[in-house]
Amino acid sequence: MATNTFKRKLSSAVGTTATAVGGYAVPMDTQTTVIGLACANRTASSVNVDAYLEDSDGTIVYLIKDAPVPSGGSLIIVGGDQKVVMELSDEVKVVSDTADSVDVVMSILEIDTSA
């Protein structure tokens, strides 16, 4: 019987180097659905954020590109009715145009299919 587990993955002070949110990649025997993805600007100026899904072949598909996040503001990229299904080894990555500027929270539902 499959086991469902809600989890959260965090990345703090994301900057100009693309970061896999929480270092998370979909493990073997697991189906993962992103049910929430939020970025918060921790700087005194507006920043621009990219968020994308990268698969094991290196294919990149943007969830959002060059989206402005005002100082002290946040951007909800995934939530509400929108969900993103991830497959084996997929990663959600975030990058900002400003060093150490964005905190990211990703909420996921993992279904362990090994049982």
N, C-alpha and C positions, 0 to 999 in steps of 0.2 A: 504494500500500500504506500502511495506517495505521501511524503511529509511536507507540509507547507510551513515556511518560516519567514516572518517579516524581519528585515534587517535594515540598518542604516549604515551608510559609508560616508566618511567625512574627509575633506581636504581643506587645510587651513593655509591662508596666505598664498594662494595660487597666483602665479605671475606669468611671465613671458615664455615659459617652457610648458608645453602641453603635459598635463598631469592626469593619469587615470584616477578617477574619483575613488578615494580610499584604497588605491592600489588594487581595485577589484577587477578580476576577469572571471567570466562564468566558468565554474569548474565542471569536470566530467560528471555525467549522470545528473545534471541539474538543468532545469528550465528556469530562467530568470525574467521577471517583468519589472521594469522601472515604473514605479507608481508616483514618484515625485522627484524633481530635480530643481534645486533652488541655488542661486548665487547671490551673495551679499557683498556689496562694495564696502571695504573697510578703510578707504582712503578719503582725503578731503577734496578730491576732484572726481569728475565723471570718468569712467573707464569703459572700454568696449570688450565684450566677451564673445568667444566662440565656444560652442559645445557640440561635440560630434561623437558618433558611434564608429569605432574602428574594429573591423573583423580580423580574423586570424590571417587573412591574405593581405592585410594592409589597406583594404578598401575603406575609404572614409566617406561617411554620409553625415552632413551637418544637420543638427537639430535646430541650431540657430547660429547666425554668423554676423559678426561685428555689431552685436546688440549693445546699445548704450545702457549702462547702469549708473544712475546718479549717485553722488556722494551720499553715503548713509542709506542708500536704497537697496532694493533687492529685485531680482528677476526670477519669476517662476517659469521654468522652461518646460517642465513636464508636471502635470497635475490635473486635477478635475477629471474630465472625461478622457483626456489623452493619456495613453500608456505607450511604452516602448518595449518590445519583446527583444531579448538578447539571446544569442546562441553561444555554443561552446567557444570559449576564449575571447568573446567580444568584450570590449572595454568602452566605457563612456569617458571621454577626455574633455577637459576644460582648459582654456588658455585665455589670458587677459593681455591687453596691450600695455599693462603697467606692472612692474615688479611687485610681488608680495601684496596684491591688492584685493583678492577675492576669496571669500570662504564659501565652500560648496557642501551641500547636504544632498545625498541621493538616498531615497527610500526605495527598497526593492522587496519583491516577494520571490523567494526561492522555493522551487518545488524539487525535492530530492526524488529522482525517479529510479534510484538504484534498488529500492526495496521491492 
